[in-house]
């Protein structure tokens, strides 16, 4: 059963790469997503170590970075608010 899932995974990845390589519009999307991902990570890192939000530490993990990538500045406010309520 693992071989079936692995084969499906490899096939899906290779078809996705073919679509991305053939389509110029996809490159713009990939570049934009990568830029948002790097900026979100850098913003969370700076926010953690600058002391702008005293007593708060936002972990750098896929969930928090994904929230900030998807929502932007309101995502940061959401995470800070959720941590503030949980304290």
Secondary structure, DSSP 8 states (H G I E B T S, - for coil): -HHHHHHHHHHHHHHHHHHHHH-HHHHHHHHHHHHHHHHHHHHHHHHHHH-SSTT-----SHHHHHHHHHHTHHHHHHHHHHHHHH-
